[in-house]
Amino acid sequence: MVPLRPMSRWFLILLLVCSGAQAAPDATPAADMDGSVQQPRLLSQFVEIRQNMSVQAHGVVDRTSDLVVTAMGFLGVPYRRGGTSAETGFDCSGFVRAMYEKTAGLLLPRRADQQAAFAEKIDKKDLQPGDLVFFNTMRRAFSHVGIYVGDGKFIHSPRSGSEVRVEDMQHSYWKRRFDGARRVNTATAEAQNPAVN
């Protein structure tokens, strides 16, 4: 007997579980015939589910890529307290909110601490481009926010007199003030903002 490869083993187990297969020593030829008719149908259902999952995964990757690329297009826009647009300038949370609205059609809460409460907590080691990173820059938790762009860096609108820029999270200033990472769950956000799609 030729040993099955690991993927083949899992596929076989999945097919057996989906078909509700059981050992039946007294199975009749008619029962065998019925099972053989169901297997191709189950296989096609499995393939369809796999394709749907693949499409959803690509959608998430595309959305995060768009988010980072869009955010990079605003490098150099000046900081403005309370600012929410390139025309007026951005503060940190206004920048994050504008990027999510432009690329994903999601309206995040206005303040950094509200954005932290709104998004799903993740471990720093699990950061992916498009995730949010929070810092304590005003002696209170979640007082600053930026968008993780990968390779330990984030883009943000830092402070008055400055402009949107990319910085390294390993810089001692940011490392000491790191407050946590969050991921915006688009399904949850869309459900909470039904008018924004």
C-alpha atoms as a printed R data frame, in Angstrom:
    type eleno elety resid chain resno       x      y      z
1   ATOM     1    CA   MET     A     1   0.000  0.000  0.000
2   ATOM     2    CA   VAL     A     2   1.346  3.461 -0.963
3   ATOM     3    CA   PRO     A     3   1.392  5.858  2.045
4   ATOM     4    CA   LEU     A     4  -0.768  8.961  1.643
5   ATOM     5    CA   ARG     A     5   0.829 12.375  1.632
6   ATOM     6    CA   PRO     A     6  -0.239 14.599  4.596
7   ATOM     7    CA   MET     A     7  -2.531 16.787  2.442
8   ATOM     8    CA   SER     A     8  -4.131 13.704  0.900
9   ATOM     9    CA   ARG     A     9  -4.764 12.264  4.351
10  ATOM    10    CA   TRP     A    10  -6.521 15.455  5.504
11  ATOM    11    CA   PHE     A    11  -8.539 15.622  2.314
12  ATOM    12    CA   LEU     A    12  -9.651 12.004  2.767
13  ATOM    13    CA   ILE     A    13 -10.585 12.643  6.411
14  ATOM    14    CA   LEU     A    14 -12.558 15.742  5.388
15  ATOM    15    CA   LEU     A    15 -14.431 13.791  2.738
16  ATOM    16    CA   LEU     A    16 -15.226 10.990  5.177
17  ATOM    17    CA   VAL     A    17 -16.459 13.417  7.835
18  ATOM    18    CA   CYS     A    18 -18.541 15.412  5.338
19  ATOM    19    CA   SER     A    19 -20.150 12.314  3.905
20  ATOM    20    CA   GLY     A    20 -20.871 10.867  7.331
21  ATOM    21    CA   ALA     A    21 -19.098  7.677  6.279
22  ATOM    22    CA   GLN     A    22 -19.141  4.827  8.747
23  ATOM    23    CA   ALA     A    23 -17.722  1.348  8.655
24  ATOM    24    CA   ALA     A    24 -20.592 -0.847  7.463
25  ATOM    25    CA   PRO     A    25 -19.574 -4.465  6.997
26  ATOM    26    CA   ASP     A    26 -23.042 -5.410  5.781
27  ATOM    27    CA   ALA     A    27 -23.363 -2.569  3.251
28  ATOM    28    CA   THR     A    28 -25.334 -3.498  0.197
29  ATOM    29    CA   PRO     A    29 -24.270 -2.695 -3.370
30  ATOM    30    CA   ALA     A    30 -27.097 -0.117 -3.526
31  ATOM    31    CA   ALA     A    31 -25.665  1.712 -0.495
32  ATOM    32    CA   ASP     A    32 -22.214  1.671 -2.070
33  ATOM    33    CA   MET     A    33 -23.683  3.093 -5.264
34  ATOM    34    CA   ASP     A    34 -25.424  5.896 -3.323
35  ATOM    35    CA   GLY     A    35 -22.134  6.805 -1.558
36  ATOM    36    CA   SER     A    36 -20.228  6.936 -4.837
37  ATOM    37    CA   VAL     A    37 -22.799  9.356 -6.259
38  ATOM    38    CA   GLN     A    38 -22.467 11.641 -3.205
39  ATOM    39    CA   GLN     A    39 -18.650 11.792 -3.221
40  ATOM    40    CA   PRO     A    40 -18.285 13.871 -6.417
41  ATOM    41    CA   ARG     A    41 -20.938 16.281 -5.087
42  ATOM    42    CA   LEU     A    42 -19.072 16.599 -1.778
43  ATOM    43    CA   LEU     A    43 -15.830 17.132 -3.634
44  ATOM    44    CA   SER     A    44 -17.351 19.941 -5.690
45  ATOM    45    CA   GLN     A    45 -18.756 21.534 -2.489
46  ATOM    46    CA   PHE     A    46 -15.312 21.345 -0.887
47  ATOM    47    CA   VAL     A    47 -13.714 22.973 -3.952
48  ATOM    48    CA   GLU     A    48 -16.350 25.736 -3.901
49  ATOM    49    CA   ILE     A    49 -15.768 26.435 -0.187
50  ATOM    50    CA   ARG     A    50 -12.012 26.536 -0.761
51  ATOM    51    CA   GLN     A    51 -12.411 28.986 -3.668
52  ATOM    52    CA   ASN     A    52 -14.688 31.241 -1.586
53  ATOM    53    CA   MET     A    53 -12.131 31.286  1.249
54  ATOM    54    CA   SER     A    54  -9.369 32.096 -1.240
55  ATOM    55    CA   VAL     A    55 -11.375 34.996 -2.701
56  ATOM    56    CA   GLN     A    56 -12.029 36.385  0.802
57  ATOM    57    CA   ALA     A    57  -8.337 36.082  1.733
58  ATOM    58    CA   HIS     A    58  -7.311 37.907 -1.453
59  ATOM    59    CA   GLY     A    59  -9.884 40.606 -0.670
60  ATOM    60    CA   VAL     A    60  -8.308 41.193  2.759
61  ATOM    61    CA   VAL     A    61  -4.787 41.305  1.268
62  ATOM    62    CA   ASP     A    62  -5.911 43.707 -1.463
63  ATOM    63    CA   ARG     A    63  -7.654 45.946  1.063
64  ATOM    64    CA   THR     A    64  -4.613 46.155  3.369
65  ATOM    65    CA   SER     A    65  -2.290 46.767  0.405
66  ATOM    66    CA   ASP     A    66  -4.603 49.556 -0.797
67  ATOM    67    CA   LEU     A    67  -4.687 51.017  2.715
68  ATOM    68    CA   VAL     A    68  -0.893 51.174  3.020
69  ATOM    69    CA   VAL     A    69  -0.398 52.480 -0.530
70  ATOM    70    CA   THR     A    70  -3.083 55.135 -0.013
71  ATOM    71    CA   ALA     A    71  -1.570 56.182  3.321
72  ATOM    72    CA   MET     A    72   1.868 56.533  1.692
73  ATOM    73    CA   GLY     A    73   0.303 58.912 -0.817
74  ATOM    74    CA   PHE     A    74  -0.263 61.379  2.034
75  ATOM    75    CA   LEU     A    75   3.364 61.592  3.181
76  ATOM    76    CA   GLY     A    76   4.219 65.223  3.836
77  ATOM    77    CA   VAL     A    77   0.679 66.407  4.629
78  ATOM    78    CA   PRO     A    78   1.004 68.741  7.641
79  ATOM    79    CA   TYR     A    79  -0.272 67.925 11.113
80  ATOM    80    CA   ARG     A    80  -3.287 69.851 12.268
81  ATOM    81    CA   ARG     A    81  -5.049 69.252 15.565
82  ATOM    82    CA   GLY     A    82  -8.565 68.032 14.814
83  ATOM    83    CA   GLY     A    83  -7.680 67.738 11.122
84  ATOM    84    CA   THR     A    84  -9.355 65.065  9.022
85  ATOM    85    CA   SER     A    85  -8.343 65.798  5.424
86  ATOM    86    CA   ALA     A    86  -5.334 66.471  3.211
87  ATOM    87    CA   GLU     A    87  -6.676 69.973  2.542
88  ATOM    88    CA   THR     A    88  -6.765 70.960  6.220
89  ATOM    89    CA   GLY     A    89  -4.111 68.577  7.554
90  ATOM    90    CA   PHE     A    90  -4.464 65.544  9.823
91  ATOM    91    CA   ASP     A    91  -4.063 64.731 13.452
92  ATOM    92    CA   CYS     A    92  -3.148 61.100 14.206
93  ATOM    93    CA   SER     A    93  -6.641 59.656 14.572
94  ATOM    94    CA   GLY     A    94  -8.030 61.828 11.783
95  ATOM    95    CA   PHE     A    95  -5.388 60.392  9.465
96  ATOM    96    CA   VAL     A    96  -6.230 56.779 10.405
97  ATOM    97    CA   ARG     A    97  -9.950 57.437 10.082
98  ATOM    98    CA   ALA     A    98  -9.551 59.072  6.659
99  ATOM    99    CA   MET     A    99  -7.408 56.181  5.333
100 ATOM   100    CA   TYR     A   100  -9.926 53.536  6.413
101 ATOM   101    CA   GLU     A   101 -12.809 55.537  4.987
102 ATOM   102    CA   LYS     A   102 -11.039 56.063  1.635
103 ATOM   103    CA   THR     A   103  -9.840 52.486  1.144
104 ATOM   104    CA   ALA     A   104 -12.294 50.250  2.993
105 ATOM   105    CA   GLY     A   105 -15.357 52.480  3.213
106 ATOM   106    CA   LEU     A   106 -15.309 52.145  7.008
107 ATOM   107    CA   LEU     A   107 -15.986 55.012  9.361
108 ATOM   108    CA   LEU     A   108 -13.841 54.445 12.460
109 ATOM   109    CA   PRO     A   109 -14.416 56.370 15.690
110 ATOM   110    CA   ARG     A   110 -12.822 59.816 15.810
111 ATOM   111    CA   ARG     A   111 -10.370 59.623 18.735
112 ATOM   112    CA   ALA     A   112  -7.364 57.290 19.129
113 ATOM   113    CA   ASP     A   113  -8.622 55.771 22.395
114 ATOM   114    CA   GLN     A   114 -12.020 55.099 20.780
115 ATOM   115    CA   GLN     A   115 -10.309 53.452 17.806
116 ATOM   116    CA   ALA     A   116  -8.379 51.209 20.221
117 ATOM   117    CA   ALA     A   117 -11.627 50.184 21.931
118 ATOM   118    CA   PHE     A   118 -13.342 49.626 18.564
119 ATOM   119    CA   ALA     A   119 -10.699 47.354 17.005
120 ATOM   120    CA   GLU     A   120  -9.663 43.815 17.917
121 ATOM   121    CA   LYS     A   121  -6.632 43.440 20.204
122 ATOM   122    CA   ILE     A   122  -3.712 41.539 18.648
123 ATOM   123    CA   ASP     A   123  -0.211 40.640 19.780
124 ATOM   124    CA   LYS     A   124   2.654 42.802 18.538
125 ATOM   125    CA   LYS     A   125   4.268 39.756 16.907
126 ATOM   126    CA   ASP     A   126   1.112 39.263 14.801
127 ATOM   127    CA   LEU     A   127   1.162 42.759 13.265
128 ATOM   128    CA   GLN     A   128   0.370 42.921  9.559
129 ATOM   129    CA   PRO     A   129   0.324 45.926  7.222
130 ATOM   130    CA   GLY     A   130  -2.858 47.921  7.785
131 ATOM   131    CA   ASP     A   131  -3.105 47.116 11.511
132 ATOM   132    CA   LEU     A   132  -3.235 49.951 14.020
133 ATOM   133    CA   VAL     A   133  -0.455 50.681 16.502
134 ATOM   134    CA   PHE     A   134  -1.056 52.754 19.630
135 ATOM   135    CA   PHE     A   135   1.246 54.773 21.855
136 ATOM   136    CA   ASN     A   136   1.079 56.684 25.121
137 ATOM   137    CA   THR     A   137   2.435 60.089 24.106
138 ATOM   138    CA   MET     A   138   0.386 62.310 26.439
139 ATOM   139    CA   ARG     A   139   0.637 60.428 29.732
140 ATOM   140    CA   ARG     A   140  -2.546 58.543 28.993
141 ATOM   141    CA   ALA     A   141  -3.185 55.231 27.299
142 ATOM   142    CA   PHE     A   142  -3.933 55.161 23.571
143 ATOM   143    CA   SER     A   143  -3.277 58.863 23.069
144 ATOM   144    CA   HIS     A   144  -1.572 58.330 19.682
145 ATOM   145    CA   VAL     A   145  -2.271 56.003 16.732
146 ATOM   146    CA   GLY     A   146  -0.626 55.070 13.458
147 ATOM   147    CA   ILE     A   147  -0.955 52.470 10.697
148 ATOM   148    CA   TYR     A   148   1.537 49.607 10.598
149 ATOM   149    CA   VAL     A   149   3.189 49.377  7.165
150 ATOM   150    CA   GLY     A   150   5.439 46.351  7.751
151 ATOM   151    CA   ASP     A   151   9.087 45.756  8.632
152 ATOM   152    CA   GLY     A   152   8.624 47.280 12.105
153 ATOM   153    CA   LYS     A   153   7.532 50.652 10.723
154 ATOM   154    CA   PHE     A   154   4.349 52.702 10.896
155 ATOM   155    CA   ILE     A   155   2.910 55.771  9.193
156 ATOM   156    CA   HIS     A   156   1.271 58.532 11.219
157 ATOM   157    CA   SER     A   157   0.664 62.225 11.674
158 ATOM   158    CA   PRO     A   158   2.861 62.886 14.716
159 ATOM   159    CA   ARG     A   159   2.476 66.369 16.184
160 ATOM   160    CA   SER     A   160   2.107 70.094 15.601
161 ATOM   161    CA   GLY     A   161   4.801 71.464 13.307
162 ATOM   162    CA   SER     A   162   5.348 68.065 11.732
163 ATOM   163    CA   GLU     A   163   3.810 66.115  8.857
164 ATOM   164    CA   VAL     A   164   2.646 62.597  7.923
165 ATOM   165    CA   ARG     A   165   5.692 60.345  7.933
166 ATOM   166    CA   VAL     A   166   6.960 56.795  8.426
167 ATOM   167    CA   GLU     A   167   8.843 55.914 11.610
168 ATOM   168    CA   ASP     A   168  10.539 52.869 13.098
169 ATOM   169    CA   MET     A   169   8.773 51.315 16.079
170 ATOM   170    CA   GLN     A   170  12.176 50.183 17.395
171 ATOM   171    CA   HIS     A   171  13.254 53.802 17.941
172 ATOM   172    CA   SER     A   172  13.589 54.199 21.721
173 ATOM   173    CA   TYR     A   173  10.895 56.907 21.906
174 ATOM   174    CA   TRP     A   174   8.237 54.721 20.285
175 ATOM   175    CA   LYS     A   175   9.424 51.499 21.895
176 ATOM   176    CA   ARG     A   176   9.008 52.973 25.410
177 ATOM   177    CA   ARG     A   177   5.558 54.351 24.630
178 ATOM   178    CA   PHE     A   178   4.044 51.412 22.720
179 ATOM   179    CA   ASP     A   179   0.535 50.723 24.060
180 ATOM   180    CA   GLY     A   180  -0.623 47.856 21.890
181 ATOM   181    CA   ALA     A   181  -1.764 46.744 18.477
182 ATOM   182    CA   ARG     A   182  -5.262 46.393 17.070
183 ATOM   183    CA   ARG     A   183  -6.798 44.962 13.917
184 ATOM   184    CA   VAL     A   184  -9.925 46.416 12.377
185 ATOM   185    CA   ASN     A   185 -12.309 43.536 11.758
186 ATOM   186    CA   THR     A   186 -13.995 44.722  8.558
187 ATOM   187    CA   ALA     A   187 -17.028 42.449  8.988
188 ATOM   188    CA   THR     A   188 -17.681 43.821 12.487
189 ATOM   189    CA   ALA     A   189 -17.018 47.385 11.358
190 ATOM   190    CA   GLU     A   190 -19.427 47.060  8.426
191 ATOM   191    CA   ALA     A   191 -22.114 45.647 10.728
192 ATOM   192    CA   GLN     A   192 -21.668 48.571 13.138
193 ATOM   193    CA   ASN     A   193 -21.631 51.097 10.279
194 ATOM   194    CA   PRO     A   194 -24.343 49.779  7.906
195 ATOM   195    CA   ALA     A   195 -24.644 53.120  6.134
196 ATOM   196    CA   VAL     A   196 -20.946 53.137  5.231
197 ATOM   197    CA   ASN     A   197 -20.121 50.569  2.509
